[in-house]
Amino acid sequence: MMRAISRIKPLQGVAVSLIAAWLVCLPFVSTTTELRQHTQVIIAVLAVLGVNIATGYGGMISLGHGVFVGVGAFATGYFVDGFSLPWLLAISMGIVTASLAGALVGIPALRIKGIHLALLTLCMAIVFQPLSKRFPAFTGGVSGKAIEARFEAPSWLGDSRMASAVYRYVFCILVVLFALGLTWNLVNSRAGRAMRALRDNDTAAAIYGINLVHARVVTFSISAGLAGLAGALQVVLVPYVSQDNYTVQESLVIYATAVIGGLGSIWGSVLGVIARTGFGALGERLSGMEGFGFVSEFFELLDEQAFVFGVGLIALTFVFPRGLAGIRRKNRQQTNS
Amino acid sequence: MDYVLLLQRIFDALFNSAIYSSLALALVIIFRATGLLNFAQGEMATFSGYIAFVFLVGPQPRLKGGGLAGLIPGVPLSVPLAVMGAVLAGMAVGAATERVLIRPLRNAPELSLVNVSIGLLLVINSLMAQWWGTGPRVFPALFPAGAGQNFNIFGARLRYSTIGVWALLFVVLVCLILLLKKTRIGLAFRAVSINQTNSELVGIPVGRVLMYGWALAAGFGALAACICANSVLLEPNMMLRVLVYAFAAATLGGLDSPKGALVGGVIVGLSQTLIPAYVPFIGFELSVLPVLIAMTVVLLVRPAGLYGTKRIERV
């Protein structure tokens, strides 16, 4: 861990302190609703990180991580209400369920690679929404389902709505930081090296004694578990689950965020979510503007996350194939050659 | 077992089969030539469907939608003309996509191509939602599909529209085969599909030929969308589920085999209707599940599908 910390570069240090300062200031300057929205943004890092683990480190393209977010949310809601489990346990069950679902996808991923895996996960993302309507006991069917249990602040914090909002905010930040730390350690450990080895050349990895079956399935379950955790925290924030939230577009935007941030870099996932939020805010500002004729139409589009991320995905593939986190790396490579 | 009902279900399924076969053909044409699965094929098709809709509706701004669509001349056309116009427009979009987005990435890794097609899917999908709204639009039937407009075969009704759609597909296929077997450009396309490097060496303009391939594929997609828009109503996400079935059809038949796409489309269409009908647990919503599982199994056990060529991987 010490070595990992000493590896942080000055620019990253500045960025991290800026983000930290922003996170500390947030609860003092926002209303409960705003705070909830900000927390949702922070949670989104987890799902993006999940895609990054599978695609960036494991080399398995996953276009369907929205499914695992959904599974995590549905499972958490089901366990916290149906079994009256305490929240922490229910969240863990959400993660476990999503990981199991991920392992299920990981098993075919042993043989199905590259574009075919992308195809399979995309199909999964497309059918998840209609399928989840079929199991109303878990998902609340078409209209969704409210969760009875509430994630409230302990009584010594007071029982105002703000206290609960701040409590959830801090809880989510701690969980996300913990997950980021774990992932950081994971990708820099023996298991992480195994992942990257099988991404770059699985035959060579197998020759070096890496158990491909084990490594692939574990990688995919970890990545699905992270997405599931994002889903579980969504339920913590808003006690309501609905299949409406898990559209294909959502899955693809998660994927796009991971790619735009930069695959194969944990920092990239954070950057991607920051870019997503920045664009979201910009789009919201611009979309209200009238009187630019044809340009106003275009501004309206900027409010559509799917549009912005589609364009971003295409543009970045051409300009910075390594994503935002790789801009500097790419330049360095060019000067070397 | 009620054989009349079985026959009726098969007849009904054949209509959807035509849609799946058509879109699967679009996917296969591109995969065969470039090894790329075009995830945006469904959205490109839906877009052509909207273009047909604009041609049909004519000068009614409220229905026609905003954005760039406002620039399309609003002259109400008859159904066949509108569909032809949409197919041509779709082909132009397909060709432009190849030229602008795909050709510069010829030597890029697979992931880049996946990213571009996913980006395209998102962009076209949100453009359509923006211009025409997310509400479903009524689209006229290409062939008479009303009550009583059918043949009666052993007590089961075979609708004119089913026959018409298959006849249309058949004519288009004959044209495609003639194009591929009898013309110079078809020969070039076949050569490029087999080996790009060697085609380039004998002086075939590979880029331009691939552009024609994309146009052809987009044309088949547009046709699928126009057939489909009547039965499921035209809306931005119309082709997403259809795309799953089409991918399943293409995988089942072999991703690089046009014949496989046709057969796969029929199989998928039949199983989509017959399996929920005879296995009560699988209701309408789960009807996609057996198809998806079949696709996974095919990819696992026999990636070449029914008619595809086996890939030999160099270790």
Contacts between the chains, C-beta under 8 A, distances in Angstrom:
chain1	res1	chain2	res2	distance
A	55	B	111	7.9
A	61	B	111	6.7
A	61	B	114	6.0
A	63	B	39	7.9
A	63	B	114	8.0
A	63	B	118	6.6
A	108	B	296	5.4
A	108	B	299	7.1
A	108	B	300	5.7
A	111	B	299	7.7
A	111	B	300	5.4
A	112	B	296	7.6
A	112	B	299	4.9
A	112	B	300	6.5
A	112	B	303	7.9
A	114	B	110	5.3
A	115	B	35	7.7
A	115	B	36	7.3
A	115	B	37	5.2
A	115	B	110	5.6
A	115	B	113	7.8
A	115	B	114	6.2
A	116	B	37	7.9
A	116	B	299	5.5
A	116	B	303	7.1
A	118	B	37	7.3
A	118	B	39	7.4
A	118	B	114	5.1
A	119	B	37	5.5
A	119	B	39	7.6
A	119	B	247	5.8
A	119	B	251	7.7
A	120	B	295	7.3
A	120	B	296	6.3
A	120	B	299	6.7
A	122	B	39	6.0
A	122	B	118	8.0
A	123	B	244	4.7
A	123	B	247	6.1
A	123	B	248	7.6
A	123	B	292	5.8
A	123	B	295	7.0
A	124	B	292	7.4
A	126	B	240	5.2
A	126	B	241	6.4
A	126	B	243	7.0
A	126	B	244	5.1
A	127	B	241	7.5
A	127	B	244	6.1
A	127	B	288	4.9
A	127	B	289	7.3
A	127	B	292	6.2
A	130	B	241	7.3
A	130	B	285	5.3
A	130	B	288	7.0
A	131	B	285	6.6
A	131	B	286	6.8
A	131	B	288	7.5
A	131	B	289	7.0
A	133	B	285	5.9
A	134	B	283	6.7
A	134	B	285	4.4
A	134	B	286	5.7
A	203	B	315	5.5
A	248	B	237	7.9
A	248	B	240	6.0
A	249	B	122	6.7
A	249	B	125	6.7
A	249	B	126	7.8
A	252	B	118	5.7
A	252	B	121	6.8
A	252	B	122	5.7
A	253	B	122	7.3
A	255	B	118	6.7
A	256	B	118	7.0
A	256	B	119	7.1
A	256	B	122	6.9
A	259	B	115	5.7
A	263	B	111	8.0
A	297	B	66	6.5
A	297	B	67	5.3
A	297	B	130	7.8
A	300	B	130	6.3
A	301	B	126	6.8
A	301	B	127	7.2
A	301	B	130	5.5
A	304	B	126	4.3
A	304	B	129	7.3
A	304	B	130	6.6
A	306	B	122	4.5
A	306	B	123	7.7
A	306	B	125	6.2
A	306	B	126	4.2
A	307	B	122	6.8
A	307	B	123	5.9
A	307	B	126	3.9
A	307	B	127	6.9
A	307	B	130	7.5
A	309	B	119	7.6
A	309	B	122	5.9
A	310	B	118	7.7
A	310	B	119	4.4
A	310	B	120	6.8
A	310	B	121	7.1
A	310	B	122	3.1
A	310	B	123	3.5
A	310	B	124	7.9
A	310	B	125	7.9
A	310	B	126	6.8
A	311	B	119	6.9
A	311	B	123	5.9
A	312	B	119	7.5
A	313	B	115	5.2
A	313	B	116	7.3
A	313	B	118	6.2
A	313	B	119	3.4
A	313	B	122	7.1
A	314	B	101	6.5
A	314	B	115	7.4
A	314	B	116	5.4
A	314	B	119	3.9
A	314	B	120	6.8
A	314	B	123	7.3
A	316	B	115	7.8
A	317	B	105	7.2
A	317	B	108	7.5
A	317	B	112	4.8
A	317	B	115	4.7
A	317	B	116	5.5
A	317	B	119	7.3
A	318	B	104	6.9
A	318	B	105	7.7
A	321	B	108	7.4
A	321	B	112	6.3
